[in-house]
């Protein structure tokens, strides 16, 4: 019978492990896990460039071809808590390797798909593998590093993540143009094989948390909650207000049911004590708002460049690469800083710089040079914030639930991004109809109205950063930060 119990009393650790950190070189850990991180992030960005080509080959419209992206996003986001839980229970290294294996096999079936339905099913299988990798990648880095070197490891991990997200559109465009859309999936196979071998050679097994019982009902409720939210944002909002409100209602009901279940079950998927910890909850909410603020930049700018300004697809991809390049430059520096500076100070600084950059981006649109400089500022702020925030979350996470907290960190990113894309579409459409009431479709005025609508969309999304700035001082101190203060005293 389900009952209220302390989550810490319901897990036991393998006898040969004392739950102390098994330190490896942070560079080796990131090198081994980086292949999986790169693959998962790359496939989130490489496919969108090829959707038009896929639609042509399968002779379908955008309402059908969008499921190549939507199905992947839904499964990836919804299954990450389960992936984290499996990593905690059966070993993070083992589940991470399974994730690479499933993702690589899914990539092969995607490339060989003769019909759209088989391609979508293959994307679901691929996303399942990606959820296992994404949920446990950051957890492995945390497990095998120490508070003294964890910041630089997370900083390097953010470089790989940013490089994959920025490299995806450029690589996808080139591969699709010269070798066909199947090549964007075939390129994953050698990377996946190398990644599997690297993890097997470098990363030792991790402790397995032996729980009394697995919370399948809680996992199902949490899956339903995330599925309803992401589906409402990506598809439901386009199907009418009534349909959207029904999905939001479903997400609320299932989330309440999830909370009630977790408070009573003997070994919950996400312990309520973890969710109630303001160090983790505040950090996750601020991460959600930060990633929501960058979504309209990556989503709306390609339309401005190609639709209004007539810039080619390849040049658009190069411009969008500014953000990941800045991540690559500033990520390691932000990681080193996070080992020495309190997270409250560094995250607040990062959010302020990101806000200034986003406001400048709106003000300078459509001047390409000034827009590029604004993105440099915005990306630097995002890097300073996200690295310190990620380090703080994982250092504050209970050791028994590193996989779950790692998954929640990535859920904040993917959910924030997907929800913000839907919102940005609506906000842009509203402003564009205000500035262009007569429906002009070309010429200088069209460009002016288009740029004005995007400018105001950016400024509206800056409000999410303001909310994050207000919340971030509430996060408190991590155990490592508290320990440094005690040492000084």
C-alpha positions as CSV (number, residue, x, y, z in Angstrom):
1,X,0.0,0.0,0.0
2,X,1.3,3.4,-0.9
3,X,2.3,5.6,2.1
4,X,4.2,8.8,2.9
5,X,7.9,8.1,3.5
6,X,11.2,9.9,3.4
7,X,12.7,9.3,-0.1
8,X,16.2,9.0,1.4
9,X,15.1,6.0,3.3
10,X,13.8,4.2,0.3
11,X,17.0,3.8,-1.7
12,X,20.0,1.7,-1.0
13,X,23.3,1.8,-2.7
14,X,25.4,-0.9,-4.1
15,X,27.6,-2.4,-1.4
16,X,30.9,-1.6,-3.1
17,X,30.1,2.1,-3.4
18,X,30.2,4.7,-0.7
19,X,28.5,7.4,-2.7
20,X,31.7,9.5,-2.8
21,X,32.6,11.2,-6.0
22,X,34.7,9.0,-8.3
23,X,36.8,11.6,-9.8
24,X,38.0,11.4,-13.4
25,X,39.7,14.1,-15.5
26,X,36.9,16.5,-16.5
27,X,38.3,16.6,-20.0
28,X,38.1,12.8,-20.3
29,X,34.5,12.7,-19.0
30,X,33.4,15.4,-21.4
31,X,35.3,13.8,-24.3
32,X,33.5,10.5,-23.7
33,X,30.0,11.9,-23.2
34,X,30.4,14.6,-25.7
35,X,29.6,12.4,-28.7
36,X,26.2,11.6,-27.3
37,X,25.5,15.2,-26.3
38,X,26.6,16.3,-29.8
39,X,24.4,13.8,-31.5
40,X,21.3,14.6,-29.5
41,X,21.6,18.4,-29.9
42,X,22.6,18.1,-33.6
43,X,19.5,16.2,-34.5
44,X,17.4,18.8,-32.8
45,X,18.6,21.4,-35.3
46,X,19.8,19.6,-38.4
47,X,16.4,18.3,-39.6
48,X,14.5,21.6,-39.9
49,X,16.5,22.7,-42.8
50,X,15.6,19.6,-44.7
51,X,11.8,19.5,-44.1
52,X,10.9,21.2,-47.3
53,X,12.9,18.6,-49.3
54,X,11.3,15.7,-47.4
55,X,7.9,17.2,-48.1
56,X,8.6,17.3,-51.8
57,X,9.8,13.7,-51.9
58,X,6.9,12.3,-49.9
59,X,4.4,14.6,-51.6
60,X,2.9,16.0,-48.4
61,X,2.3,19.4,-47.0
62,X,3.9,21.2,-44.1
63,X,1.1,20.1,-41.7
64,X,2.2,16.5,-42.3
65,X,5.9,16.9,-42.5
66,X,6.0,18.9,-39.3
67,X,5.6,15.6,-37.4
68,X,9.1,14.7,-38.3
69,X,10.2,17.4,-35.9
70,X,7.2,17.4,-33.5
71,X,7.3,13.6,-32.8
72,X,11.0,13.8,-32.0
73,X,10.4,16.8,-29.6
74,X,7.4,15.3,-27.9
75,X,9.1,12.0,-27.1
76,X,12.5,13.5,-26.2
77,X,11.0,16.0,-23.7
78,X,8.4,13.6,-22.3
79,X,10.7,10.6,-21.7
80,X,13.7,12.4,-20.2
81,X,12.5,12.0,-16.5
82,X,12.2,8.3,-17.2
83,X,15.6,8.2,-18.8
84,X,17.1,9.9,-15.7
85,X,15.3,7.5,-13.4
86,X,16.5,4.5,-15.3
87,X,20.1,5.9,-15.1
88,X,19.8,6.3,-11.3
89,X,18.4,2.8,-10.9
90,X,20.4,0.7,-13.4
91,X,23.5,2.8,-13.7
92,X,24.1,6.1,-15.6
93,X,26.9,4.7,-17.8
94,X,24.9,1.7,-18.9
95,X,21.8,3.7,-19.8
96,X,23.8,6.3,-21.6
97,X,25.4,3.6,-23.8
98,X,21.9,2.2,-24.5
99,X,20.9,5.7,-25.5
100,X,23.7,5.9,-28.0
101,X,22.9,2.5,-29.4
102,X,19.2,3.2,-29.8
103,X,19.8,6.6,-31.3
104,X,22.3,5.2,-33.9
105,X,19.9,2.4,-34.9
106,X,17.1,4.9,-35.1
107,X,19.3,7.1,-37.4
108,X,19.8,4.2,-39.7
109,X,16.1,3.4,-40.0
110,X,15.4,7.1,-40.5
111,X,17.7,7.2,-43.5
112,X,16.2,4.0,-45.0
113,X,12.5,5.1,-44.4
114,X,10.5,4.6,-47.6
115,X,7.4,6.4,-46.4
116,X,6.7,9.4,-44.1
117,X,4.9,7.2,-41.5
118,X,8.0,5.0,-41.2
119,X,10.2,8.0,-40.9
120,X,8.1,9.5,-38.1
121,X,8.1,6.1,-36.3
122,X,11.9,6.0,-36.7
123,X,12.2,9.5,-35.3
124,X,10.3,8.3,-32.2
125,X,12.8,5.5,-31.7
126,X,15.6,7.9,-32.3
127,X,14.2,10.3,-29.7
128,X,13.9,7.5,-27.2
129,X,17.7,7.0,-27.5
130,X,18.2,10.7,-27.3
131,X,16.2,11.0,-24.1
132,X,18.4,8.4,-22.4
133,X,21.6,10.2,-23.5
134,X,20.3,13.7,-22.7
135,X,19.0,12.7,-19.3
136,X,22.3,11.1,-18.1
137,X,25.0,13.1,-19.9
138,X,25.1,15.9,-17.3
139,X,24.6,13.4,-14.5
140,X,27.7,11.5,-15.6
141,X,29.8,14.7,-15.7
142,X,28.6,15.6,-12.2
143,X,29.2,12.1,-10.9
144,X,32.8,11.9,-12.1
145,X,33.9,15.4,-11.3
146,X,34.5,17.3,-8.1
147,X,33.2,20.8,-7.0
148,X,36.7,22.1,-7.8
149,X,36.7,21.1,-11.5
150,X,33.0,20.6,-12.3
151,X,32.5,24.1,-13.6
152,X,35.0,23.7,-16.4
153,X,33.5,20.3,-17.3
154,X,30.0,21.8,-17.6
155,X,31.5,24.7,-19.5
156,X,33.1,22.4,-22.0
157,X,29.8,20.4,-22.2
158,X,28.0,23.6,-23.1
159,X,30.5,24.3,-25.9
160,X,29.6,20.9,-27.4
161,X,25.9,21.6,-27.0
162,X,26.1,25.0,-28.6
163,X,28.4,23.8,-31.4
164,X,25.9,21.1,-32.3
165,X,22.9,23.4,-32.3
166,X,24.7,26.0,-34.4
167,X,26.4,23.6,-36.8
168,X,23.2,21.7,-37.4
169,X,21.5,24.1,-39.9
170,X,24.7,24.7,-41.9
171,X,25.5,21.0,-42.1
172,X,21.9,20.0,-42.8
173,X,21.7,22.5,-45.7
174,X,24.9,21.3,-47.3
175,X,24.2,17.6,-46.9
176,X,20.6,17.9,-48.2
177,X,21.6,20.0,-51.1
178,X,24.4,17.7,-52.4
179,X,23.6,14.2,-51.0
180,X,19.8,14.2,-50.2
181,X,17.9,14.3,-46.9
182,X,18.8,10.8,-45.9
183,X,22.5,11.9,-45.5
184,X,21.6,14.0,-42.4
185,X,20.7,10.8,-40.6
186,X,23.6,8.6,-42.0
187,X,26.2,11.1,-40.7
188,X,25.1,10.1,-37.2
189,X,26.1,6.5,-37.5
190,X,29.9,6.7,-37.4
191,X,29.7,9.4,-34.7
192,X,27.4,7.1,-32.7
193,X,29.8,4.1,-33.1
194,X,32.8,6.2,-31.9
195,X,30.8,7.6,-29.0
196,X,29.7,4.1,-27.8
197,X,33.3,2.9,-27.9
198,X,34.6,6.0,-26.1
199,X,32.1,5.7,-23.2
200,X,32.8,1.9,-22.9
201,X,36.5,2.6,-22.7
202,X,36.6,5.7,-20.5
203,X,33.5,5.9,-18.2
204,X,33.3,3.2,-15.4
205,X,30.0,1.9,-14.2
206,X,28.1,4.1,-11.7
207,X,26.3,3.2,-8.6
208,X,22.9,1.6,-9.0
209,X,20.2,2.9,-6.7
210,X,18.2,-0.2,-5.5
211,X,14.7,0.9,-4.9
212,X,11.9,-1.0,-3.4
213,X,9.5,-0.4,-6.2
214,X,9.4,1.5,-9.5
215,X,6.8,4.2,-9.8
216,X,5.2,3.4,-13.2
217,X,2.1,5.4,-12.5
218,X,4.1,8.5,-11.5
219,X,6.2,8.1,-14.7
220,X,3.0,7.9,-16.7
221,X,1.5,11.0,-15.1
222,X,4.7,13.0,-15.6
223,X,4.9,11.8,-19.3
224,X,1.3,12.9,-19.8
225,X,1.9,16.3,-18.3
226,X,4.9,17.1,-20.5
227,X,3.3,15.5,-23.5
228,X,0.2,17.7,-23.1
229,X,2.2,20.9,-22.6
230,X,4.5,20.4,-25.6
231,X,1.7,19.2,-27.8
232,X,-0.4,22.2,-26.9
233,X,2.5,24.5,-27.7
234,X,3.6,22.9,-30.9
235,X,0.3,21.7,-32.4
236,X,-2.7,22.5,-30.2
237,X,-2.3,26.3,-30.4
238,X,-2.7,26.0,-34.2
239,X,-5.9,24.0,-33.9
240,X,-8.0,26.6,-32.0
241,X,-8.4,28.1,-28.6
242,X,-10.8,25.4,-27.4
243,X,-8.5,22.5,-28.3
244,X,-5.5,24.4,-26.7
245,X,-7.4,25.0,-23.5
246,X,-8.4,21.3,-23.3
247,X,-4.7,20.3,-23.6
248,X,-3.7,22.8,-20.9
249,X,-6.4,21.5,-18.7
250,X,-5.1,17.9,-19.2
251,X,-1.6,19.0,-18.3
252,X,-2.8,20.7,-15.1
253,X,-4.9,17.7,-14.0
254,X,-2.1,15.2,-14.7
255,X,0.5,17.3,-12.9
256,X,-1.7,17.6,-9.8
257,X,-2.2,13.8,-9.9
258,X,1.6,13.5,-10.3
259,X,2.3,15.6,-7.2
260,X,-0.2,13.6,-5.1
261,X,1.3,10.4,-6.3
262,X,4.9,11.4,-5.6
263,X,4.0,12.6,-2.1
264,X,2.6,9.1,-1.2
265,X,4.6,6.6,-3.2
266,X,7.4,4.7,-1.5
267,X,10.1,5.5,-4.2
268,X,8.9,8.4,-6.4
269,X,10.2,9.3,-9.9
270,X,10.9,12.8,-8.6
271,X,10.8,13.2,-4.8
272,X,8.8,16.1,-3.6
273,X,11.7,17.1,-1.4
274,X,13.8,17.7,-4.5
275,X,11.1,19.7,-6.2
276,X,10.6,21.8,-3.1
277,X,14.3,22.6,-2.8
278,X,14.4,26.2,-3.9
279,X,18.0,25.9,-5.0
280,X,16.9,23.4,-7.7
281,X,13.4,24.8,-8.4
282,X,14.5,28.4,-8.8
283,X,17.4,27.4,-11.0
284,X,15.1,25.3,-13.2
285,X,12.6,28.1,-13.6
286,X,15.2,30.7,-14.4
287,X,16.7,28.3,-17.0
288,X,13.3,27.9,-18.5
289,X,12.8,31.7,-18.9
290,X,16.4,32.2,-20.2
291,X,15.9,29.6,-23.0
292,X,12.4,30.9,-23.8
293,X,14.1,34.3,-24.5
294,X,16.4,33.0,-27.1
295,X,13.8,30.8,-29.0
296,X,12.4,33.7,-31.1
297,X,15.9,34.7,-32.2
298,X,16.7,31.3,-33.7
299,X,13.2,30.8,-35.0
300,X,12.2,34.2,-36.4
301,X,15.5,35.5,-37.8
302,X,15.7,32.8,-40.6
303,X,12.3,34.0,-41.8
304,X,13.4,37.7,-41.7
305,X,16.5,36.9,-43.7
306,X,15.1,34.6,-46.3
307,X,11.5,35.9,-46.7
308,X,12.0,39.7,-46.3
309,X,15.7,40.3,-47.0
310,X,16.3,37.7,-49.6
311,X,19.4,36.2,-47.9
312,X,20.4,32.7,-49.0
313,X,19.9,29.7,-46.8
314,X,23.7,29.1,-46.4
315,X,24.4,32.7,-45.4
316,X,21.5,32.5,-42.9
317,X,23.1,29.4,-41.4
318,X,26.4,31.2,-41.1
319,X,24.8,34.2,-39.3
320,X,23.0,31.9,-36.9
321,X,26.3,30.2,-36.1
322,X,27.4,33.4,-34.2
323,X,25.6,32.3,-31.1
324,X,27.2,28.8,-30.8
325,X,30.6,30.3,-31.7
326,X,30.3,32.7,-28.8
327,X,29.2,29.8,-26.6
328,X,32.4,27.9,-27.6
329,X,34.5,30.9,-26.7
330,X,32.9,31.9,-23.5
331,X,31.7,28.6,-22.2
332,X,35.0,27.3,-20.7
333,X,35.7,30.8,-19.2
334,X,32.3,30.8,-17.7
335,X,33.0,27.3,-16.3
336,X,36.2,28.5,-14.6
337,X,34.4,31.5,-13.2
338,X,31.6,29.3,-11.8
339,X,34.1,27.5,-9.6
340,X,35.2,30.7,-7.9
341,X,32.1,33.1,-8.0
342,X,28.8,32.5,-6.2
343,X,26.1,31.3,-8.6
344,X,23.8,34.1,-7.5
345,X,26.3,36.7,-8.7
346,X,27.3,35.0,-11.9
347,X,23.7,34.0,-13.0
348,X,22.5,37.5,-12.3
349,X,25.3,39.0,-14.3
350,X,24.7,36.6,-17.2
351,X,20.9,37.4,-17.3
352,X,21.6,41.1,-17.3
353,X,24.0,40.8,-20.2
354,X,21.6,38.5,-22.1
355,X,18.8,41.0,-21.5
356,X,20.9,43.9,-22.8
357,X,21.8,41.9,-25.9
358,X,18.2,40.9,-26.7
359,X,17.0,44.5,-26.4
360,X,19.9,45.7,-28.6
361,X,19.0,43.0,-31.1
362,X,15.5,44.3,-31.4
363,X,16.7,47.9,-31.7
364,X,19.3,47.2,-34.4
365,X,17.1,45.0,-36.6
366,X,17.5,44.8,-39.7
367,X,21.1,46.2,-39.7
368,X,23.1,42.9,-40.1
369,X,26.4,44.2,-38.6
370,X,24.8,45.6,-35.5
371,X,22.5,42.6,-35.2
372,X,25.6,40.3,-35.2
373,X,27.2,42.4,-32.5
374,X,24.0,42.3,-30.4
375,X,23.9,38.5,-30.7
376,X,27.5,38.4,-29.5
377,X,26.4,40.3,-26.3
378,X,23.3,38.2,-25.9
379,X,25.2,34.9,-26.3
380,X,27.9,35.9,-23.9
381,X,25.3,36.6,-21.2
382,X,23.5,33.3,-21.9
383,X,26.8,31.4,-21.6
384,X,27.7,33.1,-18.3
385,X,24.2,32.3,-16.9
386,X,23.7,28.7,-18.2
387,X,27.1,27.4,-17.2
388,X,26.8,28.8,-13.7
389,X,23.2,27.7,-13.4
390,X,23.9,24.2,-14.6
391,X,26.9,23.8,-12.2
392,X,24.8,25.1,-9.3
393,X,21.9,22.7,-10.0
394,X,24.0,19.6,-10.3
395,X,26.1,20.5,-7.2
396,X,22.9,21.0,-5.2
397,X,21.2,17.8,-6.4
398,X,21.0,14.8,-4.1
399,X,23.5,12.2,-5.1
400,X,20.8,9.5,-5.4
401,X,18.9,11.6,-8.0
402,X,21.6,13.1,-10.2
403,X,20.0,11.4,-13.3
404,X,16.5,12.8,-12.5
405,X,17.8,16.4,-11.8
406,X,20.0,16.2,-15.0
407,X,16.8,15.3,-16.9
408,X,14.9,18.1,-15.4
409,X,17.7,20.6,-16.4
410,X,17.4,19.5,-20.0
411,X,13.6,19.5,-19.8
412,X,13.7,23.2,-18.8
413,X,15.7,23.8,-22.0
414,X,13.6,21.8,-24.5
415,X,10.2,22.7,-23.0
416,X,11.1,26.4,-22.8
417,X,12.3,26.4,-26.3
418,X,9.4,24.6,-27.8
419,X,6.7,26.6,-25.9
420,X,8.5,29.9,-26.8
421,X,8.5,29.0,-30.5
422,X,4.7,28.7,-30.5
423,X,4.3,31.9,-28.5
424,X,6.8,33.8,-30.8
425,X,4.8,32.7,-33.9
426,X,1.6,34.2,-32.3
427,X,3.3,37.4,-31.1
428,X,5.0,38.0,-34.4
429,X,1.7,37.5,-36.3
430,X,0.0,39.9,-34.0
431,X,2.6,42.7,-34.4
432,X,2.9,42.1,-38.1
433,X,-0.9,42.5,-38.6
434,X,-0.7,45.7,-36.6
435,X,2.2,47.2,-38.6
436,X,1.0,45.8,-42.0
437,X,-2.8,46.1,-41.9
438,X,-3.1,46.3,-45.7
439,X,-1.2,43.0,-46.3
440,X,1.7,44.3,-48.3
441,X,3.8,41.3,-49.5
442,X,6.9,42.9,-51.0
443,X,9.0,46.1,-51.2
444,X,10.7,48.4,-48.8
445,X,7.6,48.8,-46.6
446,X,7.2,45.0,-46.3
447,X,10.8,44.8,-45.0
448,X,10.2,47.7,-42.6
449,X,7.0,46.2,-41.2
450,X,8.5,42.7,-41.0
451,X,11.5,44.0,-39.1
452,X,9.3,46.1,-36.8
453,X,7.2,43.0,-35.9
454,X,10.3,41.0,-35.1
455,X,11.8,43.9,-33.0
456,X,8.7,44.1,-30.8
457,X,8.6,40.3,-30.5
458,X,12.2,40.4,-29.1
459,X,11.3,43.1,-26.7
460,X,8.3,41.2,-25.4
461,X,10.4,38.1,-24.8
462,X,12.9,40.2,-22.8
463,X,10.2,40.2,-20.1
464,X,11.0,36.5,-19.4
465,X,14.5,37.5,-18.7
466,X,13.3,40.2,-16.3
467,X,11.3,37.5,-14.4
468,X,14.5,35.4,-14.3
469,X,16.5,38.3,-12.9
470,X,13.9,38.9,-10.2
471,X,13.9,35.2,-9.2
472,X,17.6,34.3,-9.3
473,X,18.7,35.9,-6.0
474,X,16.2,33.5,-4.3
475,X,18.3,30.4,-5.2
476,X,20.4,30.4,-2.0
477,X,23.9,28.7,-1.8
478,X,25.0,25.3,-3.0
479,X,26.7,22.9,-0.6
480,X,30.0,23.6,-2.3
481,X,29.5,27.4,-1.9
482,X,28.5,26.9,1.7
483,X,31.5,24.8,2.3
484,X,33.8,27.5,1.0
485,X,32.2,30.1,3.3
486,X,32.7,27.8,6.3
487,X,36.3,27.2,5.3
488,X,36.9,31.0,5.3
489,X,35.2,31.4,8.7
